[in-house]
Amino acid sequence: MKGKILAICTQEPEYARGLSEYILGRRELLFQVMVFLDLEKLRQFINEHRVDLLLLDDIYAETETMDVKQVFMLCDDRNYKETDCYHPIYKYQSGEKIIAEILSCCAEEEGSETILRIQKADVEVIGVYSPIHRIGKTQYALQLAKEFAKKGNTLYLNLEAYAGRQEGEEETGGLTEILYYLRQGCKNMGIRLETLVKHEEAVDYLVPIEMYQDLKSVTEEEWKQLLTEIAEKSIYETVVLDIGDAIRGTYGILELCSCIYTPVVQEETAQRKLEQYRHNLTAMGLDCVLERTIFVEVRELL
């Protein structure tokens, strides 16, 4: 059988149905899901078949250890303590958070990348950049990401100094955390990415870096390495970069993009900035960036 076999054992049929449907709906995950409403039937199945991951209701906490590599205890108490036998997961949280906890544990295992359904050709990196500010660039980048998401798995990354964190989003995690794993030489970057990705409508994204100084500390080579890891180890076929002027290596990143969308306005000062930008690219031998650039008038966007 392909992928890992994940078993759910609980006496709550509606809970089991909802959770299993959510997991099966995550098409990027290679999980086969088995549901058991009876502990004895689960034992019989394990005696005859392989089970890689088990989500076990905490009413069975006192049962003997089963022959399953990773056991997650579904608890109704957030303070349930981890043991050598299982990892506790608060059962009444979103399916997204439950999967994130499972994947976070799986990322520690060698070869866990096989959990992801990675079937893609070369990843397309789309840049959105403009030397003209306050003209709706981020709004356009998000809309562009939504359009690409209709065709395939798409990740939006905001690389601006002040991205405008959404209400309720954590100040840490997201881009900050994935860059930490990158610097630590983490081998399972695809799984780590899945634990950190957020979903807003049709767009998958990472929470932007909160502190300006942290954003400035990321080198051009690190950005390039991150894009390489996403290309090789994640499910994403398209990455949309919302590029600001605060990052290091702006031109180097633009050079990596297969296409750059540049919002513009027909206003005298804005046009002078645009002309200076064109001149700089030519002077640095980056005519290839200009050749891949599509200039989009603001009135077409808003």
MARROPA-136536 format. One record per residue: residue in one letter; x, y, z of N, C-alpha, C in turn; chain. Coordinates in steps of 0.001 Angstrom, whole numbers, plus 500000, padded with zeros to 6 digits. Layout:
{a {X Y Z} {X Y Z} {X Y Z} A}
...
//
This chain:
{m {500835 498800 500000} {500000 500000 500000} {500872 501252 500000} A}
{k {500425 502281 499295} {501195 503519 499215} {500962 504389 500429} A}
{g {502008 505118 500816} {501879 506064 501912} {501825 505377 503264} A}
{k {501633 506179 504291} {501564 505662 505654} {500111 505373 506042} A}
{i {499939 504340 506863} {498601 503979 507341} {498378 504641 508692} A}
{l {497352 505469 508761} {497002 506190 509979} {495679 505637 510496} A}
{a {495676 505155 511731} {494458 504620 512338} {493930 505580 513397} A}
{i {492603 505723 513452} {491933 506527 514473} {491051 505585 515290} A}
{c {491226 505584 516594} {490396 504739 517457} {489741 505600 518538} A}
{t {488434 505730 518478} {487677 506528 519432} {486261 505974 519519} A}
{q {485572 506261 520608} {484176 505857 520753} {483214 506940 520278} A}
{e {483760 508004 519664} {482930 509111 519155} {482875 509037 517633} A}
{p {481860 508401 517059} {481813 508211 515604} {481806 509511 514805} A}
{e {481105 510538 515286} {481048 511798 514545} {482416 512481 514530} A}
{y {483099 512415 515672} {484444 512989 515741} {485371 512253 514776} A}
{a {485315 510918 514797} {486178 510120 513925} {485883 510415 512458} A}
{r {484605 510541 512119} {484237 510831 510732} {484772 512187 510295} A}
{g {484564 513213 511144} {485020 514552 510783} {486526 514632 510632} A}
{l {487258 514023 511555} {488714 514081 511500} {489251 513299 510308} A}
{s {488687 512117 510053} {489165 511314 508923} {488880 512007 507600} A}
{e {487730 512654 507486} {487408 513382 506249} {488363 514544 506038} A}
{y {488708 515228 507141} {489651 516332 507004} {491011 515825 506528} A}
{i {491499 514743 507146} {492817 514217 506779} {492823 513747 505328} A}
{l {491778 513041 504913} {491700 512574 503529} {491548 513737 502552} A}
{g {490972 514847 503037} {490828 516034 502190} {492137 516762 501943} A}
{r {493143 516482 502775} {494468 517072 502568} {495206 516228 501529} A}
{r {494966 516532 500274} {495428 515667 499191} {496942 515634 499033} A}
{e {497613 516580 499683} {499075 516566 499611} {499688 515497 500512} A}
{l {498856 514907 501396} {499349 513930 502363} {499041 512503 501893} A}
{l {500051 511660 501913} {499879 510260 501519} {499528 509419 502744} A}
{f {498332 509625 503275} {497842 508855 504407} {496679 507974 503955} A}
{q {496717 506718 504349} {495527 505886 504274} {494926 505867 505670} A}
{v {493670 506238 505796} {493047 506412 507106} {492099 505256 507408} A}
{m {492303 504650 508563} {491434 503583 509060} {490764 504074 510348} A}
{v {489455 503847 510487} {488715 504279 511677} {488210 503056 512437} A}
{f {488441 503069 513744} {487974 501988 514612} {487190 502591 515778} A}
{l {486008 502037 516017} {485187 502470 517143} {485239 501445 518277} A}
{d {486094 500447 518093} {486216 499375 519076} {487693 499016 519219} A}
{l {488210 499016 520433} {489624 498773 520680} {490036 497364 520275} A}
{e {489171 496387 520487} {489515 495002 520165} {489694 494824 518658} A}
{k {488848 495487 517871} {488985 495405 516413} {490289 496059 515954} A}
{l {490675 497127 516628} {491958 497756 516322} {493102 496775 516592} A}
{r {493048 496097 517744} {494100 495133 518092} {494202 494030 517026} A}
{q {493058 493537 516594} {493050 492483 515584} {493676 492964 514280} A}
{f {493354 494198 513901} {493899 494755 512661} {495418 494889 512760} A}
{i {495902 495394 513908} {497343 495588 514097} {498095 494255 514086} A}
{n {497442 493207 514533} {498076 491885 514526} {498298 491359 513114} A}
{e {497505 491864 512164} {497573 491344 510804} {498104 492349 509783} A}
{h {498102 493639 510150} {498494 494671 509184} {499418 495694 509848} A}
{r {500124 496412 509008} {500994 497487 509501} {500172 498737 509777} A}
{v {500423 499360 510919} {499874 500685 511220} {501055 501584 511569} A}
{d {501197 502698 510840} {502342 503585 511048} {502069 504631 512123} A}
{l {500849 505171 512112} {500477 506223 513059} {499128 505878 513658} A}
{l {498999 506075 514957} {497746 505761 515637} {497286 506949 516463} A}
{l {496045 507392 516217} {495400 508409 517039} {494435 507677 517963} A}
{l {494775 507621 519243} {494049 506807 520209} {493368 507690 521245} A}
{d {492079 507474 521447} {491340 508263 522429} {491915 508046 523827} A}
{d {491934 509114 524644} {492572 509013 525967} {491816 508096 526940} A}
{i {490627 507658 526571} {489937 506692 527429} {490677 505353 527425} A}
{y {491566 505183 526430} {492350 503954 526345} {493777 504154 526855} A}
{a {493989 505197 527631} {495350 505549 528064} {496016 504442 528867} A}
{e {495255 503623 529544} {495835 502593 530401} {496046 501258 529681} A}
{t {495745 501218 528389} {495913 499955 527665} {497384 499651 527453} A}
{e {497648 498401 527138} {499042 498021 526925} {499572 498652 525646} A}
{t {500884 498719 525543} {501521 499308 524370} {501219 498457 523140} A}
{m {500874 499126 522043} {500588 498413 520804} {501791 498510 519873} A}
{d {501831 497611 518894} {502950 497560 517965} {502768 498593 516857} A}
{v {502859 499862 517264} {502744 500992 516335} {503898 501940 516624} A}
{k {504546 502401 515575} {505744 503219 515768} {505439 504526 516475} A}
{q {504373 505210 516053} {504026 506501 516660} {502566 506504 517089} A}
{v {502350 506733 518389} {501000 506780 518954} {500730 508186 519478} A}
{f {499591 508746 519068} {499173 510076 519519} {497897 509912 520347} A}
{m {497932 510402 521584} {496787 510278 522473} {495875 511496 522294} A}
{l {494636 511265 521880} {493662 512332 521708} {493070 512685 523073} A}
{c {493439 513851 523601} {493098 514225 524979} {492118 515386 525014} A}
{d {491233 515368 526014} {490353 516522 526216} {490929 517488 527239} A}
{d {492171 517247 527640} {492898 518102 528581} {494165 518595 527892} A}
{r {494288 519925 527760} {495459 520499 527079} {496761 520226 527837} A}
{n {496680 519886 529114} {497880 519707 529936} {498294 518243 530084} A}
{y {497755 517400 529236} {498105 515982 529292} {499605 515819 529023} A}
{k {500286 515024 529823} {501745 514919 529718} {502179 513841 528742} A}
{e {503263 514149 528027} {503830 513187 527087} {504536 512070 527848} A}
{t {504498 510868 527275} {505207 509731 527861} {506096 509106 526790} A}
{d {506824 508075 527167} {507659 507364 526197} {506813 506599 525187} A}
{c {505545 506367 525536} {504671 505548 524682} {503846 506361 523692} A}
{y {503528 507598 524028} {502667 508364 523138} {502903 509871 523283} A}
{h {502433 510595 522252} {502480 512064 522224} {501045 512572 522370} A}
{p {500755 513410 523372} {499379 513904 523552} {499023 514994 522536} A}
{i {497780 514943 522064} {497246 515972 521164} {495873 516378 521686} A}
{y {495661 517671 521868} {494350 518154 522307} {493345 517894 521191} A}
{k {492316 517093 521491} {491446 516582 520441} {490458 517615 519908} A}
{y {490100 518633 520720} {489074 519584 520296} {489673 520868 519737} A}
{q {490663 520720 518881} {491216 521850 518139} {491006 521573 516653} A}
{s {491371 522507 515821} {491124 522348 514391} {491913 521172 513821} A}
{g {491372 520599 512751} {492075 519525 512063} {493434 519982 511572} A}
{e {493526 521247 511159} {494795 521795 510684} {495864 521724 511776} A}
{k {495478 522066 513016} {496451 522048 514111} {496802 520620 514525} A}
{i {495830 519721 514467} {496117 518318 514783} {497118 517748 513784} A}
{i {496890 518010 512493} {497818 517523 511468} {499190 518153 511635} A}
{a {499229 519439 511986} {500524 520115 512173} {501324 519439 513284} A}
{e {500651 519041 514368} {501363 518369 515469} {501864 516991 515038} A}
{i {501037 516279 514289} {501442 514956 513811} {502656 515075 512891} A}
{l {502587 516019 511952} {503690 516188 511003} {504958 516661 511689} A}
{s {504802 517496 512722} {505973 517967 513465} {506720 516798 514089} A}
{c {505985 515826 514610} {506624 514622 515172} {507217 513757 514063} A}
{c {506497 513651 512953} {506987 512834 511842} {508272 513405 511252} A}
{a {508419 514727 511313} {509600 515376 510721} {510889 514940 511401} A}
{e {510785 514404 512623} {511975 513927 513330} {512451 512581 512804} A}
{e {511590 511915 512034} {511905 510564 511559} {512604 510612 510206} A}
{e {513587 509759 510015} {514280 509641 508743} {513314 509148 507667} A}
{g {513344 509801 506506} {512515 509357 505391} {511066 509777 505466} A}
{s {510750 510714 506341} {509349 511115 506507} {508810 511905 505313} A}
{e {509687 512321 504393} {509223 513049 503208} {508252 512211 502380} A}
{t {508277 510874 502562} {507369 510014 501800} {505911 510247 502172} A}
{i {505651 510999 503232} {504274 511328 503598} {503652 512271 502572} A}
{l {504489 513077 501894} {503980 514090 500983} {503831 513548 499563} A}
{r {502771 513988 498907} {502523 513620 497520} {503241 514633 496618} A}
{i {504503 514377 496315} {505297 515312 495520} {505377 514795 494093} A}
{q {504539 515329 493230} {504517 514944 491822} {504428 516232 491003} A}
{k {505573 516735 490586} {505571 518011 489885} {506802 518108 488992} A}
{a {506712 518987 488032} {507875 519304 487214} {508611 520453 487909} A}
{d {509309 521269 487165} {510031 522388 487774} {509061 523358 488432} A}
{v {509479 523899 489569} {508664 524883 490273} {508811 526250 489604} A}
{e {507705 526934 489452} {507719 528267 488863} {507743 529306 489982} A}
{v {508759 530172 489963} {508864 531244 490946} {508411 532539 490292} A}
{i {507350 533132 490843} {506771 534363 490313} {507100 535505 491273} A}
{g {507706 536552 490765} {508020 537710 491586} {507025 538834 491369} A}
{v {506705 539536 492444} {505914 540768 492343} {506731 541852 493019} A}
{y {507191 542814 492220} {508076 543856 492745} {507840 545156 491982} A}
{s {507962 546252 492694} {507870 547563 492048} {508714 548575 492809} A}
{p {509455 549420 492102} {510175 550504 492767} {509241 551619 493239} A}
{i {507976 551518 492822} {506960 552501 493217} {506161 551907 494377} A}
{h {506025 552657 495452} {505383 552125 496653} {503949 552633 496803} A}
{r {503207 551956 497686} {501844 552344 498053} {500907 552404 496842} A}
{i {501002 551386 495997} {500114 551345 494829} {499362 550010 494736} A}
{g {499282 549293 495845} {498502 548050 495845} {499268 546816 495426} A}
{k {500592 546821 495607} {501406 545680 495177} {501033 544395 495908} A}
{t {500892 544457 497241} {500581 543251 498007} {499197 542721 497664} A}
{q {498251 543626 497484} {496908 543208 497080} {496974 542456 495751} A}
{y {497774 542967 494835} {497919 542312 493537} {498607 540954 493675} A}
{a {499670 540888 494505} {500401 539634 494693} {499486 538545 495249} A}
{l {498634 538909 496210} {497701 537947 496786} {496683 537471 495749} A}
{q {496191 538404 494950} {495238 538034 493914} {495878 537118 492883} A}
{l {497136 537411 492572} {497883 536582 491626} {498056 535166 492188} A}
{a {498379 535076 493479} {498539 533769 494124} {497235 532973 494058} A}
{k {496107 533644 494243} {494806 532969 494170} {494564 532403 492766} A}
{e {494974 533163 491751} {494784 532700 490376} {495650 531479 490083} A}
{f {496905 531502 490534} {497788 530352 490323} {497289 529143 491111} A}
{a {496688 529384 492286} {496200 528290 493125} {495074 527509 492452} A}
{k {494383 528123 491503} {493330 527426 490769} {493906 526349 489856} A}
{k {495196 526496 489503} {495831 525573 488565} {496696 524527 489256} A}
{g {497140 524820 490484} {498012 523878 491181} {498416 524419 492536} A}
{n {499152 523620 493304} {499574 524016 494645} {500474 525246 494585} A}
{t {500060 526301 495294} {500745 527590 495230} {501030 528104 496634} A}
{l {502244 528609 496827} {502657 529180 498112} {502968 530656 497938} A}
{y {502400 531490 498807} {502650 532934 498791} {503602 533279 499933} A}
{l {504680 534008 499609} {505640 534454 500613} {505765 535966 500560} A}
{n {505479 536618 501688} {505617 538073 501770} {507003 538395 502310} A}
{l {507813 539084 501503} {509186 539426 501869} {509331 540925 502093} A}
{e {508291 541549 502616} {508342 542977 502897} {508708 543226 504359} A}
{a {509261 544410 504621} {509658 544753 505996} {508448 544869 506910} A}
{y {507376 545424 506397} {506155 545587 507200} {504999 544977 506406} A}
{a {504834 543679 506616} {503874 542935 505805} {502446 543099 506296} A}
{g {502278 543527 507556} {500926 543677 508080} {500364 542343 508519} A}
{r {500864 541839 509650} {500411 540553 510181} {498915 540590 510453} A}
{q {498226 539504 510071} {496784 539442 510273} {496449 539262 511747} A}
{e {495270 539739 512117} {494831 539624 513506} {494751 538157 513915} A}
{g {495328 537838 515058} {495299 536472 515554} {496484 535634 515141} A}
{e {497306 536124 514197} {498482 535371 513791} {499582 535480 514839} A}
{e {500346 534389 514980} {501438 534381 515919} {502555 535317 515447} A}
{e {503316 535862 516400} {504443 536714 516038} {505643 535876 515615} A}
{t {505661 534617 516015} {506747 533731 515629} {506212 532642 514717} A}
{g {507089 531741 514305} {506678 530685 513390} {506811 531156 511958} A}
{g {506115 530518 511042} {506117 530931 509651} {507508 531003 509051} A}
{l {507772 532093 508342} {509060 532279 507677} {510220 532254 508664} A}
{t {510020 532847 509834} {511085 532878 510844} {511501 531461 511227} A}
{e {510517 530598 511455} {510823 529245 511914} {511392 528379 510799} A}
{i {510867 528519 509576} {511377 527688 508486} {512824 528062 508162} A}
{l {513166 529341 508329} {514561 529750 508125} {515460 529201 509236} A}
{y {514906 529079 510442} {515668 528465 511539} {516001 527016 511185} A}
{y {515012 526265 510715} {515260 524870 510340} {516251 524790 509182} A}
{l {516162 525730 508253} {517096 525762 507125} {518525 525921 507625} A}
{r {518725 526835 508574} {520060 527092 509109} {520582 525923 509936} A}
{q {519661 525131 510486} {520061 523965 511272} {520331 522739 510402} A}
{g {520146 522892 509101} {520392 521776 508200} {519331 520692 508263} A}
{c {518096 521068 508586} {516997 520102 508679} {516820 519375 507350} A}
{k {516709 518046 507412} {516589 517248 506195} {515145 517132 505711} A}
{n {514191 517260 506606} {512787 517069 506244} {512067 518408 506091} A}
{m {512576 519254 505218} {512031 520607 505080} {510604 520601 504521} A}
{g {510290 519628 503676} {508941 519573 503132} {507908 519363 504222} A}
{i {508202 518461 505171} {507294 518213 506289} {507248 519424 507213} A}
{r {508416 520002 507516} {508444 521194 508366} {507596 522306 507767} A}
{l {507692 522473 506468} {506911 523506 505792} {505417 523254 505966} A}
{e {504996 522001 505839} {503578 521663 505986} {503053 521982 507384} A}
{t {503920 521883 508409} {503480 522182 509770} {503294 523680 509996} A}
{l {503907 524507 509151} {503911 525953 509372} {502996 526718 508425} A}
{v {502618 526101 507322} {501804 526788 506319} {500412 527102 506864} A}
{k {499946 528319 506588} {498583 528741 506917} {497760 528781 505637} A}
{h {496459 528782 505792} {495563 528774 504633} {494562 529917 504764} A}
{e {494504 530741 503747} {493543 531849 503712} {492832 531806 502378} A}
{e {491550 531440 502399} {490796 531194 501167} {491560 530141 500358} A}
{a {491954 530465 499127} {492640 529458 498299} {494157 529543 498419} A}
{v {494656 530466 499224} {496091 530728 499248} {496767 530070 500449} A}
{d {497864 529357 500188} {498744 528859 501239} {499849 529892 501446} A}
{y {500171 530178 502710} {501203 531190 502966} {501916 530898 504275} A}
{l {503074 531512 504451} {503792 531476 505716} {503673 532839 506375} A}
{v {503453 532847 507694} {503394 534116 508419} {504697 534875 508168} A}
{p {504625 536144 507740} {505848 536900 507428} {506731 537126 508652} A}
{i {507976 537480 508396} {508909 537800 509472} {508465 539088 510138} A}
{e {508365 539080 511469} {507806 540197 512218} {508789 541357 512373} A}
{m {510038 541054 512724} {511007 542096 513048} {511846 542478 511833} A}
{y {511949 543777 511598} {512717 544307 510463} {514155 543795 510495} A}
{q {514768 543798 511695} {516172 543377 511816} {516332 541907 511431} A}
{d {515343 541077 511767} {515410 539654 511413} {515325 539457 509903} A}
{l {514469 540260 509266} {514352 540170 507812} {515659 540572 507144} A}
{k {516278 541644 507649} {517539 542128 507070} {518684 541147 507277} A}
{s {518566 540289 508291} {519664 539361 508585} {519700 538171 507626} A}
{v {518623 537955 506872} {518574 536824 505953} {519394 537159 504708} A}
{t {520347 536308 504390} {521222 536573 503247} {520550 536158 501937} A}
{e {521102 536677 500856} {520603 536288 499532} {520725 534781 499328} A}
{e {521841 534209 499768} {522052 532769 499608} {521018 531966 500393} A}
{e {520618 532463 501565} {519604 531757 502352} {518247 531791 501662} A}
{w {517896 532936 501073} {516637 532996 500323} {516673 532004 499169} A}
{k {517796 531958 498462} {517919 531044 497326} {517864 529591 497777} A}
{q {518515 529302 498909} {518497 527941 499439} {517091 527534 499844} A}
{l {516348 528471 500454} {514967 528183 500847} {514116 527856 499624} A}
{l {514259 528635 498560} {513492 528387 497344} {513857 527040 496730} A}
{t {515132 526666 496818} {515567 525359 496322} {514920 524236 497118} A}
{e {514883 524384 498453} {514260 523371 499307} {512770 523240 499000} A}
{i {512108 524368 498795} {510678 524347 498460} {510471 523632 497127} A}
{a {511363 523921 496173} {511241 523316 494841} {511427 521808 494888} A}
{e {512369 521340 495699} {512741 519928 495689} {511933 519071 496659} A}
{k {511461 519658 497770} {510925 518831 498843} {509487 519138 499249} A}
{s {508867 520116 498610} {507501 520460 498994} {506523 520076 497896} A}
{i {505249 520278 498183} {504192 519958 497224} {503956 521089 496233} A}
{y {504606 522236 496412} {504217 523438 495675} {504794 523474 494260} A}
{e {503917 523821 493328} {504303 523951 491920} {504610 525394 491556} A}
{t {504057 526328 492341} {504276 527757 492099} {504536 528450 493426} A}
{v {505518 529347 493440} {505787 530189 494604} {505659 531643 494151} A}
{v {504793 532389 494808} {504623 533818 494502} {505331 534617 495582} A}
{l {506331 535393 495170} {507125 536203 496093} {506673 537653 496037} A}
{d {506225 538171 497164} {505875 539593 497288} {507128 540292 497813} A}
{i {507907 540870 496914} {509271 541310 497224} {509314 542790 497589} A}
{g {509914 543080 498745} {510100 544462 499181} {511561 544868 499051} A}
{d {511842 546133 499372} {513205 546661 499223} {514086 546390 500436} A}
{a {513508 545860 501531} {514295 545688 502755} {515162 544434 502737} A}
{i {514828 543477 501880} {515588 542229 501898} {516929 542398 501201} A}
{r {517877 541557 501591} {519181 541535 500942} {519092 540694 499672} A}
{g {519766 541176 498619} {519813 540409 497376} {518559 540498 496536} A}
{t {517905 541664 496552} {516659 541812 495793} {516842 541443 494328} A}
{y {517880 541983 493711} {518083 541734 492286} {518422 540276 492010} A}
{g {519175 539653 492917} {519497 538242 492750} {518259 537369 492795} A}
{i {517312 537732 493660} {516064 536972 493762} {515196 537207 492527} A}
{l {515156 538450 492050} {514410 538744 490827} {514968 537934 489650} A}
{e {516270 537748 489643} {516911 536995 488567} {516458 535531 488552} A}
{l {516072 535000 489729} {515611 533618 489825} {514183 533442 489312} A}
{c {513432 534535 489258} {512010 534441 488916} {511820 534175 487427} A}
{s {510877 533305 487119} {510576 533041 485712} {509739 534169 485114} A}
{c {509039 534902 485993} {508239 536040 485546} {508131 537027 486705} A}
{i {508228 538322 486385} {508097 539365 487410} {506961 540297 487001} A}
{y {506023 540489 487913} {504938 541448 487684} {505280 542731 488443} A}
{t {505274 543845 487720} {505633 545139 488310} {504469 546118 488176} A}
{p {503756 546393 489276} {502686 547397 489243} {503266 548799 489014} A}
{v {502609 549590 488185} {503068 550948 487882} {501872 551898 487843} A}
{v {502171 553192 487922} {501145 554225 487745} {501662 555269 486769} A}
{q {500726 555879 486051} {501090 556919 485098} {501126 558271 485810} A}
{e {502168 558444 486600} {502368 559697 487342} {503838 560066 487204} A}
{e {504153 561344 487110} {505494 561780 486712} {506587 561248 487632} A}
{t {506443 561417 488953} {507475 560959 489883} {507612 559444 489824} A}
{a {506484 558755 489755} {506511 557292 489681} {507223 556824 488416} A}
{q {506982 557506 487321} {507625 557124 486068} {509145 557354 486111} A}
{r {509577 558409 486835} {511025 558637 486979} {511665 557516 487797} A}
{k {510965 557055 488848} {511472 555926 489632} {511580 554668 488771} A}
{l {510567 554476 487941} {510558 553310 487071} {511710 553363 486067} A}
{e {511975 554545 485545} {513076 554700 484594} {514417 554435 485261} A}
{q {514578 554908 486507} {515809 554659 487257} {515977 553158 487513} A}
{y {514897 552495 487831} {514929 551039 488067} {515370 550313 486800} A}
{r {514810 550674 485669} {515208 550068 484399} {516697 550299 484130} A}
{h {517150 551525 484372} {518552 551869 484134} {519478 551034 485021} A}
{n {519098 550879 486308} {519919 550085 487224} {520048 548641 486762} A}
{l {518955 548055 486328} {518997 546674 485857} {519920 546526 484651} A}
{t {519807 547451 483715} {520659 547401 482526} {522120 547581 482889} A}
{a {522396 548531 483798} {523777 548800 484209} {524408 547595 484887} A}
{m {523605 546773 485574} {524124 545589 486272} {524086 544332 485407} A}
{g {523749 544512 484141} {523704 543363 483239} {522525 542446 483483} A}
{l {521434 543005 484005} {520263 542200 484331} {519102 542486 483378} A}
{d {519413 542613 482098} {518354 542806 481111} {517396 541621 481090} A}
{c {517898 540451 481543} {517027 539261 481590} {515834 539491 482512} A}
{v {516026 540278 483594} {514923 540585 484499} {513881 541437 483779} A}
{l {514360 542424 483022} {513438 543276 482261} {512674 542459 481220} A}
{e {513358 541529 480592} {512721 540712 479561} {511608 539845 480141} A}
{r {511718 539481 481426} {510704 538625 482061} {509660 539440 482806} A}
{t {509758 540769 482740} {508869 541634 483528} {507617 542007 482755} A}
{i {506492 541902 483424} {505218 542392 482891} {504821 543609 483722} A}
{f {504739 544771 483097} {504362 546008 483791} {502830 546123 483769} A}
{v {502257 546245 484961} {500800 546247 485084} {500351 547579 485662} A}
{e {499485 548283 484937} {498999 549578 485425} {498033 549389 486587} A}
{v {498158 550250 487573} {497354 550127 488806} {495874 550119 488503} A}
{r {495447 550911 487545} {493999 550975 487272} {493442 549613 486808} A}
{e {494351 548721 486375} {493934 547389 485990} {493773 546482 487208} A}
{l {494349 546916 488359} {494408 546041 489528} {493301 546329 490527} A}
{l {492984 547598 490748} {492143 547974 491882} {490681 548153 491492} A}
//
